[in-house]
Amino acid sequence: MRFLLCLAIWVVIVGGLYAYTQKRHSGAVTESAAAPVAEKTKERLSIELTPTFSVEEDPFALHTAEQTGPFDLRLNGMAVDIADLSISRGQTLFIRDLEFALSDHNEVFIKASPPVAENHLTHGIRVRLLNQDRVLAEQTIWSSGGGLVSGTVPFSLTSTETDHDH
């Protein structure tokens, strides 16, 4: 008799839980909407990078068939080819006239590996984004303790200047 009572309680609890979850899933309304498409325009950008360290190959990086080099620069997820450019401490690297399709809100991702011998120092990369004569963004990305210097610099193409009548 106890066995049948245990079986009945188990069926009621598990069966009730199963019925509840089925009813909850069927009652949920799924509504699909088209994702907004950001309008993109072709723009010419220049990037100025000034590292406080000499860039070296990361000794802890996973080596795959696709070699990216010691310095990774991406604009909205698209790689910027700078493999043949030398990057050393305190010298500004100018990358001019990059043509990309940009939307209103964009970002530049930078990742560089400082020398392992200088792991006790704080390192940084100064980033300036220019569109013709206008500065779109200016920021320094820092890393301490010898880690990779990596970060994103967001920027917008909308005009931030306002006209004043004085």
C-alpha positions in Angstrom: 0.0 0.0 0.0 2.8 2.4 0.8 4.4 1.7 -2.5 1.2 2.7 -4.4 0.9 5.8 -2.3 4.5 6.8 -3.1 3.9 6.1 -6.8 0.7 8.2 -6.8 2.5 11.2 -5.1 5.4 10.9 -7.6 3.0 10.9 -10.5 1.0 13.9 -9.2 4.1 16.0 -8.5 6.1 15.2 -11.6 3.0 15.2 -13.8 1.9 18.5 -12.4 5.3 20.0 -13.0 5.4 18.7 -16.6 1.9 20.0 -17.3 2.9 23.4 -15.9 6.0 23.7 -18.0 4.1 22.7 -21.2 1.4 25.2 -20.6 3.9 27.9 -19.8 5.8 27.3 -23.1 2.6 27.2 -25.2 1.3 30.5 -23.6 4.5 32.5 -24.5 3.9 34.7 -27.4 6.8 34.8 -29.9 6.9 37.9 -31.9 9.6 38.4 -34.5 10.6 41.8 -35.7 13.1 42.8 -38.3 16.4 44.1 -36.8 17.0 47.7 -37.7 19.7 48.0 -40.4 22.2 50.7 -39.7 22.9 52.9 -42.8 26.5 52.7 -43.7 28.5 55.3 -45.6 32.0 55.1 -47.1 34.4 57.3 -45.2 38.1 57.9 -45.3 39.8 57.7 -41.9 43.3 58.2 -40.7 44.6 56.5 -37.5 47.5 57.7 -35.4 48.9 55.2 -32.9 51.7 56.1 -30.4 52.7 53.1 -28.1 54.8 53.6 -25.0 56.6 50.3 -25.6 58.1 48.3 -28.5 55.7 45.8 -29.7 56.8 42.1 -29.6 55.2 38.8 -30.4 53.1 37.5 -27.6 54.9 34.4 -26.2 51.7 33.0 -24.7 49.5 33.4 -27.8 48.0 30.4 -29.5 49.8 29.8 -32.8 47.4 28.9 -35.6 47.6 28.8 -39.4 46.5 32.5 -39.5 49.4 34.6 -38.2 48.2 38.0 -37.1 51.5 39.4 -35.9 52.2 41.2 -32.6 49.7 44.0 -33.2 46.0 43.6 -34.0 44.0 46.6 -35.2 40.3 46.2 -36.2 37.8 48.8 -37.3 34.2 47.5 -36.6 35.5 44.0 -36.6 37.3 44.3 -39.9 41.1 43.8 -39.7 43.3 46.7 -40.8 46.5 45.4 -42.5 49.5 46.8 -40.7 51.7 43.7 -40.8 54.6 45.3 -42.7 54.8 48.5 -40.5 57.4 48.7 -37.8 56.0 49.7 -34.4 58.5 51.0 -31.7 58.4 52.9 -28.5 57.4 56.6 -28.7 57.1 56.7 -32.5 53.8 57.7 -33.9 52.5 55.2 -36.5 50.3 57.0 -39.2 47.8 54.9 -41.1 46.3 57.2 -43.7 43.3 57.1 -46.0 41.6 53.9 -44.8 38.3 53.5 -46.6 35.6 51.7 -44.6 31.8 51.6 -44.6 30.9 53.2 -41.3 27.6 53.7 -39.5 26.7 56.3 -36.8 28.4 54.4 -34.0 31.7 52.6 -34.6 34.7 51.3 -32.7 38.3 50.6 -33.1 39.8 47.5 -31.3 43.5 47.5 -30.6 45.6 44.7 -29.1 49.4 44.7 -28.7 51.9 42.8 -26.7 54.6 44.6 -24.7 58.0 43.0 -24.2 58.0 40.3 -21.5 61.2 41.9 -19.9 59.1 45.0 -19.2 56.3 43.3 -17.4 56.8 45.5 -14.3 55.9 48.7 -16.2 52.6 50.3 -17.1 52.1 50.4 -20.9 49.8 52.4 -23.1 48.8 53.2 -26.7 47.6 56.7 -27.7 44.9 56.4 -30.4 43.7 59.3 -32.5 41.0 58.9 -35.2 40.8 61.6 -37.9 38.4 62.2 -40.6 39.9 64.9 -42.9 40.7 67.7 -40.5 38.3 66.6 -37.7 39.3 64.5 -34.7 36.7 61.8 -34.2 38.2 60.2 -31.1 41.3 60.5 -29.0 42.0 58.1 -26.2 44.8 56.2 -24.4 44.5 52.5 -23.7 46.4 51.4 -20.7 47.6 48.1 -19.2 49.5 47.4 -16.1 51.6 44.5 -14.9 52.9 43.4 -18.3 49.5 42.2 -19.7 48.3 42.7 -23.2 47.4 46.3 -24.0 44.0 45.9 -25.5 40.8 47.9 -25.7 38.2 49.6 -27.8 37.8 53.2 -28.8 34.2 54.1 -29.7 33.6 57.0 -32.0 30.7 58.6 -33.9 30.4 60.2 -37.3 27.7 62.6 -36.2 28.8 66.1 -35.8 29.5 67.0 -32.2 30.1 70.7 -33.0 27.2 73.1 -32.6 27.0 76.5 -34.2 27.0 79.4 -31.8 26.2 83.0 -32.7 28.6 84.8 -30.5 
